[in-house]
Amino acid sequence: MKMDGQEGSSNVEDARSSGGGGFGFGGRSIGIGTVVIALVGGMIFGVNPLTILSMLTGDGGAAHTQMAPPAPAGKPPADDSQATFVSQVLRSTEVVWADAFTQAGKTYRNPKLTLFRGSYPTGCGRGESAMGPFYCPNDQHVYLDMNFFDTMRSQLGAPGQFAQAYVIGHEVGHHVQNLLGLTDKVDAQRQRGTAAQVNGMSVRLELQADCFAGVWAKRSQTAQGWRLEPGDIETALNAASKIGDDAMQRKSRGQVVPESFTHGSSAQRVAWFKRGLDGGDINRCDTFDAGKL
């Protein structure tokens, strides 16, 4: 993936020197898969990590009190190449979604992206790096511990910058859902549904974010002139397949329990990402009206 010379976003905050503290999680958060915990603990969090964790383990754990917001974070160092890449990817999402919202007669609000290390207070409670990257609707921030990229490369077999960009595109996809009011609608339906129905709604939300990531990739290349290199799409599809619920459950449990899926199977994640990437058409990302995922 070549983004040489691309503009960076002014909405990246660097809080890597101000993490730490105890665990707590309250409110809503939406993430790409909580991969590290699934790998080392055999647990898979969903859209609301503690709720899904209690459903899977039967511990009945309740959400913890939200933490006070931290002091304002600074900007990443200019010589941090990985942070620069993240900033460039975020900026490319801003351009794509601002244009898409304008075409639909709406106004896009850019999310913030906070780089942290270990743990960090968020608008949804204290985020942990072991949860993987996640989006918090309460403060409209994407939170990313960049050590997750090392996990993708070393433990998930998903190296390459485009795989990393896919992760960011997916989380920004959740921001798009939030601005469109889809997150609130799904939350309201979850409160009235059974455990299986709650999981099913979570799957549709996650697959749509995968599709939105594909839409971003397709439109951004056209509008901004960066280019994919041979193998880039394969690495992103590999990343999507490695964090499917079936793959994660098979790795952590040794068996697959489809009714507990919260993010979709590997095949579903690949298919919906490709659906967005192939045409760049947002209207093709309606997972909620799709009869078959």
Beta strands, then each sheet from edge to edge (+ up, - down):
strand 1: 12-14
strand 2: 24-25
strand 3: 30-31
strand 4: 112-115
strand 5: 119-122
strand 6: 125-128
strand 7: 134-136
strand 8: 141-144
sheet 1: 1+ 4+ 8+ 7- 3+
sheet 2: 2+ 6- 5+
end
